[in-house]
C-alpha cells in the first residue's frame, strides 16, 4: 500500500511539473513595443525606395488587442504630425475602400509570439483625364521584432508592385 501511495505521489508530482511548464509557456510575455522610437538611419536599409513616408520617430501605445502607432514624418525639411496607424492582433480581415483604392490587411502574432506580422493587399484604380483606367496591385508583408534587450525595433518589409518590382526594406529604430 505504501508503494502505491509513493507511486501516486510521484505521478502527481510529474503531472504538476508538466502542467506548470505548459502554463509558463502559454503565459510567456509577448514583446512590448510601447514607447518612443527614433529611426536609426545608419542601420536602416530602404532597398531603393525614397524615405518619404518613413516615420523618423514612432510613438507606440500597446494594448492587449492592438498597437496604435503615431509616425512623425519629415516633409520638405519640416516635421509633420504624420499618420496614425492601428494594428489589431486578432488576425481578422481589415478592409478599407475609397474612390481610388481597396485595401485589405491581416495582422497577428507569429506562432512563437515573438514577432508581429502584417500582410496588406492594395488595389488601386485611377482614371486618367482621357478616361483610361490605370490599375495597380501592391502586396506588403511587414514583420516587427525587438532585440533581446528591448532597445531596438526592427521592421522588415517586403513590397511587391504587381509584376513590376520588389523591394526589401529594413527599418531600424532605437528606443528613446
N, C-alpha and C positions, 0 to 999 in steps of 0.2 A: 504494500500500500504506500509505504514511504517512497518507493521508487517511482510509482505512478504520479505522486504529488510532485516530486522533483522534476520528472519529465514534463509535466503540465506547466510548471513554473518556467522551465527553460523554453518551451514552445511559446508561451505567452510573452516572455521577455523578447524573444526573437521577433514575434509578430509586432510588438510595441516598437522595437527598433526600426523595422521595415516601415511601419506607419509614420513614425517620426521623420525618417529620411525622405519619404514620399511627400509628406506635408511641407517639409522645408523646401523641397524643390518647387512645389506648387506656389508657395508664397514668396519665392525668390523675387526680389525687387527689380522692376523694370528701370531702365535708365531715366534719370530726371533731367530733362532738357531746360528746365526753368532757369531764367536769368537773362543777363545781357551779354551778348556775344559780339565781338568785333572781328571783322574779316581780316584774316592773315594773308595779305596779298603775296607775300614771298612763297607761301606753300600752296596757294590756290592755282589751279590749272583750268583755264576757260575753254580749252580744246578748240580754239579758233573762233569762238563766239565773242562778240563785244561785251563789255562789262555792264551795259545798260540793263537795268532790271535786277542786277545782283545787289542784294542788300549789303551795304557797307557795315551795317550793325543790325543785329536781330535782338528784339526783346521778346522773350517767350514766357508764357504762362502755361503750365501744365496742370491739367485736371485729370481725374480718374478716367474720363472718357474722351478727352480731346486735348489738342495743343492750340493755343492762339498765338500767332506769330505776327509781330509788327516789324516790317522791314523798313529801315531808314535808307532811302535811296539818295544818290548824288546825281542831280540833273544840272548839266551845264555849270558845274563847279559849285552849285549851291545844294545844301541839304534839303531834302523834301521829306515830308512826313511818310511818304511811301505807301505801302499797301498792307492790309491786314488779311492774313490767311488763317483758315481753321482746318486742322487735320483731325477728323474723328477716327477713333481707334476701332470702330466696330466692323470694319471691312465690308460695309454695305455700300451699295452703289450710290454715288452722289451725281446728280445730273443737273446741268445748268444750260439753258439755251437763251440766245438773244437773236437779234436780227441777222447777225453775221456768223455766229459760231454755235456749235453744240459741244459741250464739254462733259465728259464722263470721267469720274475718278473713283478709285478704291484706296483706302488707307488701312493698314493694320500692322500688328507686331509680327516679327519673324517667329518661327516655331520655337526658338530658344528664348524669345523675349528680350533679346539684346539689341535688336535694331527695329527701327520703324521704317516701313516701306509704303510708297505711294506709287500708283500707276495711273496715268492720265491719258485719255484719248481725246483729241481736239479736232473737230472737223470744221473748216471754215469755208464759207461760200460767199464770195463778193461779186457783185455785178458791176461791170465797168461802165463807163459813160456810153460806150457803143452797145450796151445791153448784153454783152457776153458774160457768162458765168465763169469765174475762176474759183476752182475748188482745191483745197489742200487738206492733207491729213497730217497730224502730228501725234507721236507717241512719246511720252515722257515717263521714264522709270526713275524714281528717286529713292535713295536709301540713306537714312540718318543713323549715325552711330557716334558713340562717345569713346574717348580714350579711357583707359583703365582708371586714370586718376580723376576723370570727370572734368578736366580743364580744357579739352579740345573737342569741338564738334566737327564732324566730317559729314558733308552732304555730297554723296556721289549721284550724278545724274547721267542718264543715257537718253539722248534726244534724237529721235528719228523723224525726219521730214519726208514722209512718203517714201518713194524710191530714190529721192534726190540726194540726201545727205544724212550722215550720222555723226553726232558729236558726243564726246565723253568729257564731262565736266566734273571737277573735284573742287568743292568749296570748303575751305578750312577756316574755322572761327575759333578764337581764343576767348575763354570766359573772362569777364571783367570783374 
